[in-house]
Amino acid sequence: IHLMLAVREEVELLRKRINQLSERNAQLERENYILRSLTCAVESTTYTSTHSVTCTPGGAIV
């Protein structure tokens, strides 16, 4: 019985940690999207005078 209780507690701690990491991952993905968009905007401003620039939704320049 003691072992089962210990395992349940450990599982609960791991679930909480997984949730924290998932939230952090989502936050980093949002930041990455914003930074790529900003980078694309700056690069397209820089290159428009000499090149045709198309930015994808992910921020990549084509």
C-alpha positions, 0 to 999 in steps of 0.5 A, a space after each residue: 500500500 505504501 508503494 502504491 501511494 508513493 507511485 501515485 504521488 510521483 505520477 501526480 508530480 510528473 503530470 504537473 511537470 508535463 503541464 508546466 513544460 507544455 505551457 512553456 513550450 506553447 509560450 516559446 512557440 508563440 514567441 518564435 512566431 512573433 520573432 520570425 514575423 518581425 524578422 521577416 518584416 525587417 528583412 523585407 523592408 531591407 530587400 524590397 528595393 533590390 529583390 522581390 520578397 514574399 514572407 510565409 506565415 511562419 516568417 520564412 522569406 521566399 
